[in-house]
Amino acid sequence: MADRKKRTKLFGTDGIRGKANHYPMTGEIAFEVGRAAAYVLKMKNGLNKILIGKDTRLSGYMLESALTSGICSMGTSVVLVGPLPTPGIAFVTRSLRADAGVVLSASHNPFDDNGIKFFSSDGFKLPDSTEAEIEKVMFSRKLAKIRPEGGGIGKAFRIDDAAGRYVEYVKSTFPRGKTLEGIRVVVDCSNGSAYKITPDALTELGADVIALNNRPDGMNINVNCGTTHPESMQRAVLDYRADIGIAHDGDADRTIVCDEKGELVDGDKIMAICALDMKKDGNLKGNSVVATVMSNIGFEICLKKSGIKTVRTQVGDRYVVEEMIKRGCNLGGEQSGHIVFLDHNTTGDGPITALMVLSTMCKNDKRLSELASQIPIFPQVLINVAVNKPRDMENFPRIAATVKKAEKKLKSGRILVRPSGTEPKVRVMVEGDNMDEITLIGEEIADVIKLNMK
């Protein structure tokens, strides 16, 4: 196998990620992943058809071809759907009764990164154990002599209506008999996979849509736009006097919004707004919301006042979904905008999240600023420190000592320092009631990480 000497753990919290055309995001590795995944999933489920979708990155062509070749070489067929949001892949995998789905995307990362993540036939992300098995098979010689011949080789074919199927499904989640007529919406598509999906769905529901960053060229995905750079969305909402702004990331499994005043409404506030509305309508299962350790304490306090329990997990929407299933909850997500409405989809769904917020506004006849004002948010500082090997953080006791000292200094609040599962970064979060204090503490911790892990 190519790059065998460089063997490392491939799968992180959201599939395999890396710089395109560099290990592990090479055509050779994608081919081997395809072979190993087809073998493991066939042994488990007897599968014969895997669906592949992607975002708008230039490297998607390279990886799509290599992955397809690997899967077909093991006698499994491939359905290609082209650019489609990650939640769209999860939906279409179920709709077409495929045995598994694959997304080629690096989400909110720069265009020269890419990633590979898998969904099972039911639209949920593969469990860690199955990913580990795929990885084990890849790095063994188990598949060296397994080569179907003749009619046993898989075939690949494209379908052209996947985007239309998904748009119709997204629209079906909006209340029957209601429209978005009279509502002006700014949509920042991040030059990503929802560049047609969300504008089309909103327009067909009657909204007046101003679409931004909806002309992908393979290299402009996430560039100064989308969930990580919402400034242009905020300005456009004010310029066009819109009722709401919506921003996705590159694969549209995240959404953040801004109100009519241009003020950001993040994932915590979106979850709280929807949870309060769902509880009022008697639709909040388990009377609980599943969030991660990153969610603001103000979010938890707000829900508690309304008798709603907050359940926290480690960072990663897969862990949120696992906990939701375990507890029978139907709402969960992350501060970053991964919001999961389990009644509608099996993963974070940006277009559906946007419609849930718009639905709440319409049902209650309230502006978004009024709904968002219900949720008090404590000051929070987030600092991303670029390092080569973020998971080596535990090998530096000075970092742990600095955090412990900072926790004693912090009068009220909390500190969270963790390695990113998707980027070569350590993330520092400090929360408290004094912005100056938490900023200073956050910078002190970040400086120690830079000094020790450079």
N, C-alpha and C positions, 0 to 999 in steps of 0.2 A: 504493500500500500504506500502511496505517495506520502512523504513527510512522516514516515513511521517513527523516525528518531525523535521527532518533536512531540511525541505523544503527551497530551495534557487532557484535562477534563474539558470536553467540548461544550456540553449543555450547561447553560446557566439558568437563571430564573425565568427566562423567556426564550428558550431555544438556544441556537448557536449564533453568536454574533462575532463580527470582526471586520477589518478593513478588506474591501473587495479585492480579490486577486492576490491576497496575502493569506498565509495560514491563519485560521482555518477556513477562511472564506474563498477558497480556490475552486476551480472547476473539478480538479482531481478529488478534493474532499467531498464536494457536492455529489459527484458520481458514486463515491464509496458510501456516503450517507444514504443515497437512494437505494443502493443494493442492500445495505444492512437493514434499513427500515422495511423494505419490501419483504425481506426474509423473516424478520422478527414478527411483523404484523401478520404475515401469512401463516406462520406457525401458531400464532395466538388465535387468529380469527378466520383463517382460510380466505383472506381477502383476494380480490382480483382487479380492483380499480381504485386508484388514488387520484385525487383532484389536486391540481397545483394552481395557485394564484400568486400574484405579486403586487408590489406597489410600483411607483413610476421611476425607480432608480435605473440608471443605464446598465449597471451590472446585473440586473434582473434577467436580461437576455442570456448572458453567459451561464448563470447559475441554473436557470430554468432548463436550458438544453442539457446541461450535465446531469442534473437531478433526474430529468426525464429518461435519459439514456441509462442511468444506473437502475432505475425502477424497471424499465422495459427489459433490461438484460436478465432480470430475475423472473421473467414471465408474467409480470403484473402490468396491466394497462394504465394509461395516464389520461386524465381529462384536463385540458388546459383552458382556463377561463380568462387569462390576461389580467390587467390591472383591476383590482377589486379590494375594498377595505377588508382588513382582517376579520371583522365580524361578518362581513358578506361571505367570506370563505367558509366560516363556521356554519352559516345558514345554508349556503348552496351545497356544502358537503352532505348535510341532512336531506335537503330537498332532492338532490340527485341520487340519494341513497348510495353514495360512494362509501368505500370502506375506510377511508382516511382522507384528510385534507392537509395540504402543506401551504404555508405562506412564506414567500420570499420578501422579507422586509426587515429594516432596522429601526422601524418605528419613528421616533423623534430624532434619531442620530443623523449626522451629516450624510450627504449623498454618497460619499465614497465608502461608507460602511454598508454592510448588508447582513442579513440573518436568515436562518431557516428554523421555522417552528411548525410543529405538527398538531393536528386535531384528530381525535378519534372519530368513528362513524357517527357518534351522537353529538358531535360539535364541541366537546370539551377537550381541553389540552391534554396531551398524553401525560400520565403520571410519571413522577421522577424515576420510578423503578423501570418503566418501559424504556425511557430515554437512556437509562444506564445500561440496559440490555442491548440497545442498538449500538451504543458506544463500545461495549465489550466485543460485540461481533465485528465491528469495524476494525478494531485493533488486533483481531485474531486472524488466523489464516483459514477460518472455517468455510468461507465462501469461495476459496480459490478454485475448487473443482466443481462448484455448482453453477453450471452454465446451460440453461435450456437451449434447445436447438430447434430449427425449423418453425413449425407452427406453435411451438411452446414459448416463443419470444413474445413479449407484450407489445401492444401498439399504442400510439398516442393520437388523440384527436381533439380538436377545439370545439367549444360551443360558444355561440355568439350572444346568447340572451341572458347570461348570468347576471349582468348588471341590471337589466330590466326586471328580472325575478326579484332581486334584492330590493330595488326601489319600491316595487309593489308591496313587498313584505314590510318595509319600513313604514310606508304610508298606512298599512293596516293597523299599526299600533296606535294611531291617533284616533280619538273618540269618534265613533260614527255619528253622522249628522252635524259635525263641527267642521269648520273650515278656518283657514288663516287669512281670510280676506280682510283687508284693512290693516294688516300687520306688515311692517317693513323690517326686513331681516338682512343683516350683513353677514356673509359667510366667508371666512378665510379657510380655503381648502388646502393650504400649505403646499400647493403644487404636488399633491399626493394622490392617493388612490380614490379619494372621495371627490375629485375635482368635478365630476358630473353628478355623482349620486345625491349628495345633499341639496345642491341647487335645484336639481330636477324634482326631488321629492317635495321640497318646500313650495316650489312653483306650482306643481300639480295640485297641491292642497290649497292654493289661492294666495300665497304670500307674495309680497313685492320683494324680490330677492336682488341684492347687490352682491355679486360674487367677486372675491379677491383671490389672487394667487391660484388661479384655476387654469393655467397654461403650462403644464409640466413639459420640460425638455430633457428629462433624464438626469439633469445636474442641479436643478433649482429647488428640489424637494427640501422643505424645512429651512430654506435660506432666508433668514430675517423675517420669518412669517410663522403662522401656526401657533400651537399651544406654547411653544417656548419663546416666541417673539410676537405677542399679541398686540403690540403698539399700533400697527397699521389698522387692525380691526377696530381698536378703540377710537382712533381718529376718524375712521370712516363712519362709525355709528354717530358721532357728533356732526360730521360734515353732511351726512344724508338724513339726519334727524330720524334715525332708525329706532325701533322699539327694543331691539336686542342685537347683540353681536355674537356670532358662533365661530369658534376656532377649533379645527382638528389638528392632529399631528399627521405624519406622513402616511400611516396606515389606517388612520381614522378609528382606532379603538379608544382614543382619548378625545374628550371635548371639554373645553372651558368656555365660559360665556362672559359677556359684559352687559351691564344694564344700559338703559337709555341715556344715562349720564356718562357713559364710558368707563364706569367702575367695574373692575374685574370681579367675577363670581367664580371661585375655583371649585374643585371637586367636592370639598367638604361642604360648601354652601349649597351646591347642587343636590348632594345627597340629603342634606337636612331639609331643603325646600320640598323635595319629592317625598321624603319620609313623613313629614308633617301632613302633607296632602293625602298620602296613601293611608295613614292612620285615620284621618278624618273620614275617609270613604270606606274604612274597614278592610282595606286591601293589603295592609302591611303584615305579612306573615311572621309569626313568632314575636311580634311587637318588638323587633330588633333590627338593627342595621350592622352589617359587618364592615369594619374599616381596618386600616393598618395602624401600626405604631406611629406613622407620620401624621395622622389626622390631628388637627388642632384640638386642644382641650376645650375650647369654646364650643366646638361642634358637639362634643359629648355632653357638656353642661346643658346646651339648648335642648337636646333630645331628652335628657333626663327630666327636665322640667315638664315635658309632655308625656312622661311615662314610657319613653322608648329607651330600650337598652342598647348600648354600644358594645359590640364585641370586636376585639382587636386581634390582628394577625401580624405575622412578619410581612415585610414589603414584597409585593408581587401579586398581580391580580389572580394568578393561579391559586394562591393560598387563600385569597378572599373567597373565590368560588368554592374551593374545597370546604371551607368553614360554613358557607351558606348552605351547601348541600347537606352537610352534617347536621346543621341546626334547623333545616327547613325554612330558611329565610329567602326572601325574594328581592332584597335590595342590599347592595354592598358596593364597595369601590375604594378608590384611592384619591387623595388630595390632588394628585396630578391630573385627574380627569378620566381615569379608567372607571367608568360607572357600569355596574352590572345589574340589569333588570332581568332577573332569571325567568320571569314569566314570558319574556320576549326573546331573549338570546342567551347563549351559554358563555359569553365572554364580554369584555368591555365593548360597547357599541356606541360610537360617536354620533351617528345620525339619529339613532333611537333616543339617545340621551337628550339631544337637542329638541326632539319632538316631545319628550316627557316634560321638559321645562316649559315649552310653549303651551302644552296642554294645561299645565298647572296655572299659567298666567291666564289662559282663556276661561277655564272653569271658575276661577276666583275673581275674574275681571279686575286683576291687579297688575300694576307695572312690576317689572322684575326688581327694581330698586326697593319697592315696598316689601316684596317677599324676602329678599336677601337681608333686609334690615333686622329680621327676626333673629339672625344668628350672630352672636357676638364672637369675634375672632381675636384671640390673644396674639400679641406681637410674636413673630416667629422669624428667625434668621436661618436661611439655608445656604450653605457654602459647599461647593463642589471642588475637591482638591484632586488635580490630575496626578496619578501615580502609575508606575509600571505594573505592579502586582497588588491590587487592592486587597486581595484575600490574605496577604502576608501581614496585614495590620496587627494581628494578634501576636506576632513575633517581636513587637516593639513595646516593651513594658512601659517606656516613658510616656507613650500615648495614653495608655490606660491610667497611669498615675496623674496625668494632666487633666483627664476627664473627671477623675474622682475628686481632685482638688477643686475643679470648677463647679462641681455639683454642690460642694460645701459652701462655696462662695455665692451661688445662686439663691436668692432669698425665697423665690417661689417660681416654680416652673419645672422644666425637664430638659435633659440633654440626650441626644441620640447620635451616635457615631457608628457608621456601618459602611462596609464595602458595597459598591454598586454591583448589581447582578447583570447589568447590560453595558456598562462602559468602564474603562480603566480609571476609575475615580473612587475616592472615599467621600462619602456625603456626611456633612456635619449639620445637625439641626439643633438649635437652641430656642427654647420657648419660655416666655416669662411675661411679667407685666411691665417691664421697663426696656424699651428698645435700645437705649444706649448701653445698658448693662449687658444684654444678651448679645449685642453686636460685638462688644469687646471680648466677651467670653468665646464667642464663635471664632473670631479672628485669632485668638490665642491658641485655641485647639488646632485650627487650620495651619498655623505657623509651625507648630510642633510636628504635625504630620508631614508637612513639606520638608522640614529639616531632617527627619528621620527616614523618610521613604522616597527621597528624591532619586 
